[in-house]
Amino acid sequence: MINPFAFIQQVRSEADKITWPTRRETLTTTIMVFIMASLFATFFFLIDSIVSFGLRLILAIAS
């Protein structure tokens, strides 16, 4: 079993190795996420509209 003091030292040692993103990197990544989410939402909206129109057309012809 490890000494609690040694464990805390190891945790601090590992925490010092962490590199946090800069403000600019965070902003750029956030903007890219919003852009990609918008593109996917638009794509799925168009696909859903096309499929819905096709099904309505098929059901109208079948009636």
C-alpha positions in Angstrom: 0.0 0.0 0.0 1.3 3.4 -0.9 1.9 6.2 1.5 -0.8 9.0 1.2 1.9 11.7 1.1 3.6 9.9 -1.8 0.3 9.5 -3.6 -0.4 13.2 -3.4 3.1 13.9 -4.7 2.5 11.6 -7.6 -0.9 13.2 -8.3 0.7 16.7 -8.3 3.4 15.4 -10.6 0.9 14.1 -13.1 -1.2 17.2 -12.8 1.8 19.3 -13.8 2.0 17.5 -17.1 -1.4 18.7 -18.2 -1.4 21.2 -21.0 -4.6 23.3 -21.1 -5.8 24.7 -24.4 -5.3 28.4 -25.0 -8.3 30.8 -25.1 -7.9 31.0 -28.9 -7.9 27.2 -29.3 -11.0 27.0 -27.2 -12.8 29.7 -29.2 -11.8 28.1 -32.5 -12.9 24.7 -31.4 -16.2 26.0 -30.1 -16.9 27.8 -33.4 -16.1 24.7 -35.4 -18.5 22.6 -33.2 -21.3 25.1 -33.9 -20.6 25.2 -37.6 -20.6 21.4 -37.8 -23.7 21.1 -35.7 -25.5 23.6 -38.0 -24.3 21.7 -41.2 -25.5 18.3 -39.8 -28.9 19.8 -38.7 -29.4 21.3 -42.2 -28.4 18.0 -43.9 -30.8 15.9 -41.7 -33.6 18.5 -42.1 -33.2 18.2 -45.9 -33.1 14.4 -45.9 -36.1 14.3 -43.6 -38.1 16.7 -45.8 -37.3 14.7 -48.9 -38.3 11.4 -47.3 -41.4 12.9 -45.9 -42.4 14.3 -49.3 -41.7 10.9 -50.9 -43.8 9.1 -48.4 -46.7 11.6 -48.7 -46.5 11.2 -52.5 -46.6 7.4 -52.3 -49.5 7.4 -49.8 -51.4 9.9 -52.0 -51.0 7.7 -55.1 -51.9 4.5 -53.1 -55.2 6.0 -51.8 
